[in-house]
C-alpha cells in the first residue's frame, strides 16, 4: 500500500530554500502572503523535554518593503509560521535519511 504524502507548505509554494554564496547555511524565502519577500535563516534549534515544543533562533536577512524588523521579531504569527516550516524541513531531512539508510541496507 502506498502512503499518500500530505501537502506541505513547500508543495503549496509558500516558501523556497535560497542559498547565498557568502553564507554557510541556506535561508528560507517566503513567497506568498503577508510575509512575501522575507528571507531568514535558522540558528540554534532545541526541543523541550516532554513538551511538544520546539525553540529556535532566527536571523532575518531581508525584510519586505512594507514591514519593520522590530514588528517582525515580535510577530507571533510569523514565529508560528517559521516553526511550521522548521518542522517540515526537519521531517523532510528525516525522510531523506531513512530513504538513504534503507537503500544502503538493500545494497
C-alpha positions as CSV (number, residue, x, y, z in Angstrom):
1,X,0.0,0.0,0.0
2,X,1.4,3.4,-1.0
3,X,1.2,6.1,1.7
4,X,-0.2,9.4,0.5
5,X,2.1,12.3,1.4
6,X,0.2,15.2,2.9
7,X,0.5,18.5,1.1
8,X,3.3,20.6,2.6
9,X,3.8,24.4,2.8
10,X,6.6,23.9,0.4
11,X,4.4,22.0,-2.1
12,X,1.9,24.8,-1.8
13,X,4.5,27.3,-2.9
14,X,4.6,29.2,0.3
15,X,8.4,29.2,0.6
16,X,11.6,28.1,-1.0
17,X,15.2,27.4,0.1
18,X,17.7,30.0,-1.1
19,X,21.5,29.9,-1.0
20,X,23.9,32.8,-0.6
21,X,27.5,32.1,-1.7
22,X,28.7,34.3,1.2
23,X,26.8,32.3,3.9
24,X,27.5,28.7,5.0
25,X,23.8,27.9,5.6
26,X,20.9,28.2,3.3
27,X,17.9,30.5,4.1
28,X,14.2,30.4,3.6
29,X,12.3,32.9,1.4
30,X,8.6,33.4,1.9
31,X,6.9,33.5,-1.5
32,X,3.3,34.2,-0.6
33,X,1.0,36.0,1.8
34,X,1.6,38.7,4.4
35,X,5.4,38.0,4.7
36,X,6.1,37.7,1.0
37,X,9.8,38.6,0.3
38,X,11.0,37.9,3.8
39,X,14.3,35.9,3.9
40,X,15.6,34.4,7.1
41,X,17.9,31.7,8.4
42,X,17.5,29.4,11.3
43,X,20.1,29.4,14.1
44,X,20.2,27.0,17.1
45,X,17.3,24.7,17.4
46,X,16.3,22.9,20.6
47,X,13.4,20.7,21.8
48,X,11.7,20.8,25.2
49,X,11.8,17.5,27.0
50,X,8.3,16.1,27.5
51,X,6.7,19.1,25.7
52,X,5.5,19.3,22.1
53,X,7.5,22.5,21.7
54,X,10.5,23.5,19.5
55,X,12.6,26.5,20.2
56,X,14.8,28.1,17.6
57,X,16.8,31.2,16.9
58,X,16.4,33.0,13.6
59,X,18.1,35.8,11.7
60,X,16.1,37.9,9.3
61,X,18.2,38.6,6.2
62,X,15.8,40.5,4.0
63,X,12.7,42.5,5.1
64,X,9.7,43.1,2.8
65,X,9.4,46.8,1.9
66,X,6.2,47.3,3.9
67,X,7.4,45.6,7.1
68,X,9.5,46.7,10.1
69,X,12.2,44.5,11.7
70,X,11.1,45.1,15.3
71,X,7.5,44.3,14.4
72,X,8.5,41.1,12.6
73,X,10.6,39.9,15.5
74,X,7.6,40.3,17.8
75,X,5.1,38.8,15.4
76,X,3.6,35.6,16.9
77,X,2.0,34.6,13.6
78,X,5.4,34.9,11.8
79,X,7.1,32.9,14.6
80,X,4.5,30.2,14.3
81,X,4.9,30.1,10.5
82,X,8.7,29.8,10.9
83,X,8.1,27.0,13.4
84,X,5.8,25.1,11.0
85,X,8.4,25.5,8.2
86,X,11.2,24.3,10.5
87,X,9.2,21.2,11.5
88,X,8.5,20.5,7.8
89,X,12.2,20.8,7.0
90,X,13.2,18.5,9.9
91,X,10.6,15.9,8.7
92,X,12.0,16.1,5.2
93,X,15.5,15.6,6.4
94,X,14.4,12.6,8.5
95,X,12.6,11.1,5.4
96,X,15.7,11.5,3.2
97,X,17.9,9.9,5.9
98,X,15.5,7.0,6.2
99,X,15.5,6.5,2.5
100,X,19.3,6.6,2.3
101,X,19.5,4.1,5.2
102,X,17.0,1.8,3.5
103,X,18.9,2.0,0.2
104,X,22.2,1.2,1.9
105,X,20.7,-1.9,3.7
106,X,19.5,-3.3,0.4
107,X,22.8,-2.9,-1.4
